[in-house]
Structures are given as C-alpha cells and as structure tokens.
Amino acid sequence: MNDNRRDSSFGPRQSFNSATSVGLPILNTNVTIRDPRPVKDKTFQKALIHNLVGFLSQSGYPHAISVKNLVQPTNKDFQDIF
C-alpha cells in the first residue's frame, strides 16, 4: 500500500439531486392556487383587450390588429402576437 496518499480536505460528497440538499423547501403539488382576477367578467376582458391593442400598436406590431380580432383570435393571430 502507498501511505503517501493525502486525505481530502472537502469531506464527503453531497448529492444535489433533491431539493432539500440545497436548502430549498419541497413544493406541495396538491395546492390549488386561485387566480384573483375576474377573468370571466366581460368588462374585464374588454379592458384587457383594449390594453393589448394599445400595447401592440405602440410597439410597432407589424400586422393589422383590432379589438374585434382579439375577441376571438385565430391560431394565426395568437401565434403572430406571441
């Protein structure tokens, strides 16, 4: 045997595969988070659509955009916006 080996100064290796080994809490996936916004309210939806049309217009959105287009956007409208 070779007695000239040096001992590691770092100690045992720790695994970082679990959330607890890095000090983070484990998230409970059974928690239901309720959106506080009234997303089903038509007035709220109209206000958001107007805000989005204004934002897209000011940002130089290259396609024709209107409130009517965003009430029921097509897949293409949605993809173009995002």
C-alpha positions as CSV (number, residue, x, y, z in Angstrom):
1,M,0.0,0.0,0.0
2,N,1.0,3.5,-0.7
3,D,1.0,5.6,2.6
4,N,1.8,8.8,0.7
5,R,-1.9,9.5,-0.2
6,R,-3.4,12.8,1.0
7,D,-6.8,13.0,2.7
8,S,-9.4,15.2,1.1
9,S,-10.0,18.5,2.8
10,F,-13.5,18.7,1.5
11,G,-15.2,15.8,3.3
12,P,-17.8,13.5,1.9
13,R,-19.5,14.4,-1.3
14,Q,-23.1,15.6,-1.1
15,S,-25.8,14.9,-3.6
16,F,-27.7,17.8,-5.1
17,N,-30.5,15.8,-6.7
18,S,-33.1,16.5,-4.1
19,A,-34.4,19.9,-3.2
20,T,-33.7,19.5,0.5
21,S,-29.9,19.0,0.0
22,V,-29.6,22.6,-1.3
23,G,-31.8,24.0,1.4
24,L,-34.9,24.7,-0.7
25,P,-38.3,23.6,0.5
26,I,-40.1,20.8,-1.3
27,L,-43.1,22.3,-3.1
28,N,-46.5,20.7,-2.4
29,T,-48.1,20.0,-5.8
30,N,-51.5,19.4,-4.3
31,V,-52.1,23.1,-3.5
32,T,-54.8,24.8,-5.7
33,I,-53.9,28.4,-6.5
34,R,-56.9,30.6,-7.3
35,D,-56.5,33.4,-9.8
36,P,-57.8,36.6,-8.1
37,R,-58.6,38.3,-11.4
38,P,-62.2,38.2,-12.7
39,V,-61.2,36.6,-16.0
40,K,-64.7,35.5,-16.8
41,D,-66.1,39.1,-16.5
42,K,-66.7,40.6,-20.0
43,T,-65.9,44.1,-18.8
44,F,-62.5,42.9,-17.5
45,Q,-61.8,41.0,-20.8
46,K,-62.7,44.1,-22.9
47,A,-60.3,46.3,-20.8
48,L,-57.5,43.8,-21.3
49,I,-58.1,43.5,-25.0
50,H,-58.1,47.4,-25.3
51,N,-54.8,47.4,-23.3
52,L,-53.3,44.7,-25.6
53,V,-54.4,46.6,-28.8
54,G,-52.8,49.8,-27.4
55,F,-49.6,48.0,-26.5
56,L,-49.3,46.2,-29.8
57,S,-50.0,49.5,-31.7
58,Q,-47.4,51.4,-29.7
59,S,-44.8,48.6,-30.0
60,G,-44.9,48.6,-33.8
61,Y,-46.8,45.3,-34.2
62,P,-46.4,44.6,-38.0
63,H,-49.9,43.1,-38.6
64,A,-53.4,44.7,-38.6
65,I,-54.9,44.4,-35.1
66,S,-58.2,45.4,-33.7
67,V,-60.4,44.7,-30.7
68,K,-62.6,42.6,-33.0
69,N,-59.6,40.4,-33.9
70,L,-58.8,39.8,-30.3
71,V,-62.2,38.9,-29.0
72,Q,-61.9,35.6,-30.7
73,P,-58.4,35.4,-32.2
74,T,-57.4,32.8,-34.7
75,N,-54.5,30.5,-34.1
76,K,-52.5,32.6,-36.6
77,D,-53.4,35.8,-34.7
78,F,-52.3,34.2,-31.4
79,Q,-49.0,32.9,-32.9
80,D,-48.2,36.2,-34.6
81,I,-48.7,38.1,-31.3
82,F,-46.6,35.8,-29.2
